[in-house]
Every structure is written in structure tokens, then in C-alpha cells.
Amino acid sequence: MNKEILKVRKGVPLETEITVPGDKSISHRAVMFAALSNGPCKITNFLEGEDCRSTMQAMRQLGVKIEQEAQGTIVVHGCKGEFSAPESDIDCGNSGTTMRLLSGILSAQSFSCRMTGDPSLSKRPMKRVIDPLTEMGAKLHAEGEKSAPPLVINGGKLKGITYKTPVASAQIKSAILLAGLFADGVTTVIESAPSRDHTERMLEYFLVKLRREEARPQPNKRSGECRITLAGHQTLESRDFVVPGDISSAAFWLVASAARPGSRLLVKNVGLNPTRTAVLDVLVRMGARIREVVEFAEHGEPAGTIDIRGTTLRSTVIEGTEIPNLIDEIPIIAVAAALAEGRTIIRDAKELRVKETDRIAAIATNLRAMGVTVEEFEDGMAIEGGCKLKGARMQSFGDHRIAMSFLIAGLFASGETVLEDTECIKTSYPGFQETLRLFQKGTGILHRNTPVFSAVSTRKVKAKKNSSAS
């Protein structure tokens, strides 16, 4: 079977406004939390990508009724967390979020089940959720090598624990908290630095009582220890939910505009959760002219507009506690680094080795194919910016973020850039190709009623900031 190929040529400056699809991390959680609730919940702007469809199909296999009202609008009929045993294996596709978060829910059920995934997911580590859930009394094990899927779960009674995560990971934290909803006693998750907080915000929106505490940062550290505590046996109240646009999807277009003098882009109705906007901090450090305006936060998630204007970027250092809330954007930030003046350093990002592919190796391979000098580390890379990119034929390695990042790089390269195996883009960003054509052709203008924001960034530039994953 022929794999899908996308081609792109050099783009031109443009002024336009766009929206991006619903947030992937939030869409996953919205379906799960609605299913845990005590009644019907309408979810609007749900991401219709393959990863989130895997979560929706998994919930249907567990007996949850889900109706499709319109494109991006679904109604989930909550069953108070009382699910039915699936008749067959639950196929999580490419979605680590589906498998890891569901493991917390399924560990407390009264039946056994087995979760599988595609070849990429079947290589990803599950020990990070198996260990804390086992400590809570769960009976689960991975059938693959090195604790990789398939994952077999024999549901049963759980007890609350206090658990310090080995790495800052929203998926680990979320799996434990979801299991904690069913557990006897109190469950506390301790992180050395805060990870994405969608789970906490959304649990509170669905009227779950929990406590969040963040300690003062230690010297030479930007973020302190973070604790999240909840009591077991709470039922979520059914409520409608609107998913904001995905800032991780917006990041591709933000870089495409930031690195091209003469461009101006407005991204409307995009999520501006502070644990997801590290990409804006990095771009500002690189010289980008950005302003964001929070316009609403009706469902616990702030959202609004990002205004960005093109300029000449400069190098920066990305490391430390900033990494967990930037992990998904590092592939496109690496492209920005190649377009910037100077040497950009990325460290403390070893987590990239166990994503959909080894993203450190994939980024280095593709940047070198485009003529960029890259020094690869076990936990990151150094990128020499400022050279003229040349078009090349490259692999996506089956990774949606690698594919999209290097199609953006192709907008700045001489000649033709060809990306192989781009079917994976559909896991997170349906409609990406249409927006890509807009940026290549330079068509589209700002609406006349568009507010003229100041070109001066509203973010303070930090020489070096040390602040997950779905």
C-alpha cells in the first residue's frame, strides 16, 4: 500500500487569521469525564482526530452511549463510572493518552479487559502508570517487552496513596487521580514541577472537590513542588463543555509567522492555559512579537486570541522545568531554531525518546537533510541556526508532529520539500493541509474588524526560563 506523501514549496509573507481544531488533550478528557458523570453532557468543538476517536470508541466499548449531533459536537451519556465489560480488546490506536488515562479508570472496575495499540503505541512505556496503580491495589501488567502494551487489567478495589511522580507527566498524574476517584481514602500526587493541569481544572469544572498546592520555588528553580489531593468515591456532575482550540496545533502556524518578517497572524479561540503556553515564552525569548488576550474561561480553561508578527528570530536555551509543558512543541521549536540566528540548546528532554517515535533522532535526521548542523545529546540537541534551508525528501517516522513540523520547515526552504508517510497527521490535526496551502500561497487577509493589537509582546523576555504530555 502506498503511503501518503505531501509536498510543499517556499511560502511568502501573509496577513491572516485562523482557528485551529479543538485541543487534543482536553478532548480526550472531556469524553472520559463526561462518561464518569451522572447524566448527559454535550461536548462542543471536540477534536475529530483519530486519537480522540480512539477514546470515544473505547468508551462506547465500555457501554457508554455517545451521540454525534454535528461535526465536532457529541453528547456523552454519563453512567456514574459504572461501565460494562468490553466484548473484545480495547484498541487505543496511536493514543498513549487513551491507554494511560483509561488504565486509572479500568483498574477500579469489576471486570477484566485488555488494551492494545498500533505498532508505535506498542513500543511506549507503561511502567510509569503500572507502578502507582499497583501500589493502589490494582492488578495490571503489560504483555510487551519493557512494560510495553498490550496492557491487561483485572479491575478491583483500590486504596488512596500519596505518590511522587518520577517525571513531571500529566498522563501519570491523571491516571492516578482518575483511579483515586474510585479509591477508599485520599489520593495525593506530588510533582517536582507542575505538568499540564487540564485534569485538575476539568475535575473541578465537573464539581469534584480537590486541593492544589504549589510550594515556593527553591533557589535557581522557577517552579516548586506541586501537590494535588482528592478524596475517593466522588461522582462527577454532568455539565456541557466547550473545547478550546489546541495551542499545540497553533504552534506550527505561530512559528511559520514568527520567522517570516512581514507576516502577521491572529489565532482565534485558542486555549491559553498557563501550563500550555511555554511555547509563547520561548518564541518571545527568540525575539518574536506576540500578544495574547484571554477572552473567556467559561469551562475552567482560559481561551482567547494570539497576535503574532514576523521578525528575525535569535537562538535561546530551553531546559529544566520548562520542558514538561513544552514537550509536544519541541519539534516545531527545533524548526524555529534552525531559522534563528545563533546556536539553540535543548536539554532535559529525554522524554522525547519515547514519544510516537524517538523525536530527538527524528528531528536531528530531518534537520540535517535540510542542511542544518545538529549536535545530538541523549536528552536533547544543539541546533546551529542561520543557514539557508534546502528542500529534501524526508520521513515522518509515523509521527504527526514530526510530519507537520518539517512541512512548516519546507515553507522556508529552497526547492521542493517532500514528507513521506503523512497519514499520521490525521491523528491530531484534520484540516492541516488546507491551512498549509494558505501559508504557501500567501492568500487570505485579516478581517476589517480585527483589533489592532500592539506589536510589543505582553510577555516578559527571560534570558533563561526553567519552568506533558497529553
URZI-V730034 format. One record per residue. N is the residue number from 1. SS is DSSP state (h for helix, s for strand, l for the rest). PSI is psi in whole degrees, -180 to 180 (NA if undefined). NEAR is the number of other ideal C-beta (glycine too) atoms within 10 Angstrom. Layout:
n=[N	N]
ss=[SS	SS]
psi=[PSI	PSI]
near=[NEAR	NEAR]
This chain:
n=[1	2	3	4	5	6	7	8	9	10	11	12	13	14	15	16	17	18	19	20	21	22	23	24	25	26	27	28	29	30	31	32	33	34	35	36	37	38	39	40	41	42	43	44	45	46	47	48	49	50	51	52	53	54	55	56	57	58	59	60	61	62	63	64	65	66	67	68	69	70	71	72	73	74	75	76	77	78	79	80	81	82	83	84	85	86	87	88	89	90	91	92	93	94	95	96	97	98	99	100	101	102	103	104	105	106	107	108	109	110	111	112	113	114	115	116	117	118	119	120	121	122	123	124	125	126	127	128	129	130	131	132	133	134	135	136	137	138	139	140	141	142	143	144	145	146	147	148	149	150	151	152	153	154	155	156	157	158	159	160	161	162	163	164	165	166	167	168	169	170	171	172	173	174	175	176	177	178	179	180	181	182	183	184	185	186	187	188	189	190	191	192	193	194	195	196	197	198	199	200	201	202	203	204	205	206	207	208	209	210	211	212	213	214	215	216	217	218	219	220	221	222	223	224	225	226	227	228	229	230	231	232	233	234	235	236	237	238	239	240	241	242	243	244	245	246	247	248	249	250	251	252	253	254	255	256	257	258	259	260	261	262	263	264	265	266	267	268	269	270	271	272	273	274	275	276	277	278	279	280	281	282	283	284	285	286	287	288	289	290	291	292	293	294	295	296	297	298	299	300	301	302	303	304	305	306	307	308	309	310	311	312	313	314	315	316	317	318	319	320	321	322	323	324	325	326	327	328	329	330	331	332	333	334	335	336	337	338	339	340	341	342	343	344	345	346	347	348	349	350	351	352	353	354	355	356	357	358	359	360	361	362	363	364	365	366	367	368	369	370	371	372	373	374	375	376	377	378	379	380	381	382	383	384	385	386	387	388	389	390	391	392	393	394	395	396	397	398	399	400	401	402	403	404	405	406	407	408	409	410	411	412	413	414	415	416	417	418	419	420	421	422	423	424	425	426	427	428	429	430	431	432	433	434	435	436	437	438	439	440	441	442	443	444	445	446	447	448	449	450	451	452	453	454	455	456	457	458	459	460	461	462	463	464	465	466	467	468	469	470]
ss=[l	l	l	l	s	s	s	s	l	l	l	l	l	l	s	s	s	s	s	l	l	s	l	h	h	h	h	h	h	h	h	h	h	h	h	h	s	l	l	s	s	s	s	s	l	l	l	l	l	h	h	h	h	h	h	h	h	h	h	h	h	l	l	l	s	s	s	s	s	s	l	l	s	s	s	s	s	l	l	l	l	l	l	l	l	l	l	l	l	s	s	l	l	l	l	h	h	h	h	h	h	h	h	h	h	h	l	l	l	l	l	s	s	s	s	s	l	l	l	l	h	h	h	l	s	l	h	h	h	h	h	h	h	h	h	l	l	l	s	s	s	s	l	l	h	h	h	s	l	l	s	s	s	s	l	l	l	l	s	l	l	s	s	s	l	l	l	l	l	h	h	h	h	h	h	h	h	h	h	h	l	l	l	s	l	s	s	s	s	s	s	l	l	l	l	l	l	h	h	h	h	h	h	h	h	l	l	l	l	s	s	s	s	s	l	l	l	l	l	l	l	l	l	l	l	s	s	s	s	s	s	l	l	l	l	s	l	l	l	l	s	s	l	l	s	l	h	h	h	h	h	h	h	h	h	h	h	h	l	l	l	l	l	s	s	s	s	s	s	s	s	l	l	l	l	l	l	h	h	h	h	h	h	h	h	l	l	l	s	s	s	s	s	s	s	s	l	l	l	l	l	l	s	s	s	s	s	s	s	l	l	l	l	s	l	l	s	s	l	h	h	h	h	h	h	l	h	h	h	h	h	h	h	h	h	h	h	h	h	l	s	l	s	s	s	s	l	l	l	h	h	h	h	h	l	l	l	l	h	h	h	h	h	h	h	h	h	h	h	l	l	l	s	s	s	s	s	l	l	s	s	s	s	s	l	l	l	l	l	s	l	l	s	s	s	l	l	l	l	h	h	h	h	h	h	h	h	h	h	h	l	l	l	s	l	l	s	s	s	s	l	l	h	h	h	h	h	l	l	l	l	h	h	h	h	h	h	h	h	h	h	l	l	l	l	l	l	l	l	l	l	l	l	l	l	l	l	l	l	l	l	l	l	l	l	l	l	l	l	l]
psi=[131	136	148	136	138	142	147	148	174	136	-176	162	146	159	120	171	145	166	162	160	166	151	129	-48	-41	-37	-44	-52	-38	-43	-46	-46	-37	-39	-30	-13	179	22	-172	142	126	127	121	145	30	135	121	30	166	-37	-47	-29	-32	-42	-43	-43	-37	-43	-36	-40	-25	10	9	130	123	122	140	108	-41	176	120	3	121	156	120	126	102	148	27	27	12	96	167	150	133	149	-15	177	146	116	111	2	-125	6	104	-33	-44	-51	-45	-43	-41	-29	-35	-41	-46	-23	-21	2	170	24	171	151	170	130	132	176	178	177	-34	-49	-30	-3	-4	144	136	-5	-32	-25	-28	-44	-55	-36	-37	-40	-28	-5	2	152	101	153	156	138	-18	173	146	44	36	160	163	154	123	129	126	100	156	-164	137	158	149	148	168	124	128	119	140	-27	154	110	121	-30	-43	-51	-45	-40	-42	-45	-38	-40	-36	-26	-28	-8	154	137	-156	141	132	132	130	127	142	-25	146	135	-177	136	27	-41	-48	-46	-43	-35	-43	-38	-37	18	32	135	124	166	132	131	131	120	159	142	146	163	138	12	139	-36	144	-179	144	133	135	126	135	153	149	172	41	142	133	140	132	132	149	155	137	124	124	166	153	116	-26	-34	-39	-29	-33	-44	-30	-44	-42	-32	-42	-35	3	102	137	-11	153	134	135	127	118	152	45	146	135	36	128	-24	6	-3	18	-28	-34	-40	-44	-45	-37	-42	-30	2	0	146	104	142	133	147	117	121	-21	157	51	-25	32	-8	113	143	160	-140	140	130	122	140	141	149	-174	121	159	163	165	179	132	119	179	-146	-2	-28	-47	-35	14	0	-39	-23	-5	-38	-44	-30	-35	-37	-43	-39	-38	-29	-12	164	130	-173	117	134	131	120	172	26	37	-25	-26	-21	-21	34	-156	-30	180	95	-28	-49	-41	-43	-47	-44	-47	-37	-41	-37	-25	7	13	139	123	132	122	131	166	-33	21	-147	163	130	123	110	176	-12	162	123	145	143	149	166	122	163	149	-16	25	18	118	-39	-33	-45	-51	-39	-42	-15	-37	-42	-36	-23	-14	4	151	148	-160	136	130	125	125	153	59	7	-28	-21	-30	-15	-30	-19	73	135	1	-41	-38	-43	-35	-42	-37	-46	-28	-41	-20	20	155	136	160	144	152	-26	11	128	141	97	157	143	-11	132	145	-2	140	134	128	132	-35	123	126	88	NA	-178	159	NA]
near=[3	4	12	15	13	21	14	22	14	15	21	13	13	22	17	20	16	19	16	25	23	25	30	25	29	33	30	26	26	30	27	27	27	28	27	28	23	14	14	15	24	17	24	16	22	27	28	18	24	19	24	28	19	25	26	23	17	27	24	15	18	21	14	20	13	16	11	12	11	7	9	17	14	21	15	28	16	23	18	13	19	11	22	13	13	18	7	9	14	23	17	27	21	26	28	24	25	29	29	28	29	27	24	29	23	28	27	24	19	11	14	15	23	15	25	18	26	19	8	18	25	17	17	20	16	27	12	18	29	21	14	22	27	14	14	23	17	25	13	21	13	19	14	17	8	11	17	18	22	19	26	15	25	14	20	15	13	23	16	21	19	12	20	12	21	12	16	24	22	28	25	26	26	31	29	27	23	29	28	31	24	22	26	15	13	15	27	19	25	16	24	17	23	23	26	26	22	23	27	24	20	23	24	15	18	25	13	22	10	18	12	14	12	14	11	8	15	10	4	7	15	15	23	16	17	21	15	24	18	24	17	17	11	18	15	24	14	21	18	12	26	19	25	24	25	25	26	24	29	25	29	25	25	25	29	28	30	27	27	24	11	12	22	21	25	20	23	17	17	25	25	22	22	13	17	27	20	22	23	25	22	25	26	22	21	27	18	26	19	24	18	21	12	12	13	13	15	11	20	17	22	19	22	18	19	23	23	28	20	20	18	15	26	16	20	27	18	27	17	18	22	23	26	26	27	23	25	25	26	27	27	25	25	30	30	29	32	27	25	24	13	14	16	24	17	25	16	16	22	14	19	23	13	16	21	24	21	16	24	25	14	26	33	20	16	27	26	14	18	22	15	24	14	18	12	14	15	9	15	22	22	18	26	17	20	16	12	11	23	13	21	20	12	24	19	28	20	20	24	25	29	29	28	29	29	31	27	25	31	27	23	20	21	13	12	13	27	17	25	14	18	24	15	25	26	18	26	26	23	15	15	22	15	9	19	22	12	16	26	19	12	14	11	14	10	15	9	5	5	16	9	8	19	9	13	9	20	13	16	9	13	15	7	13	22	18	21	20	21	26]
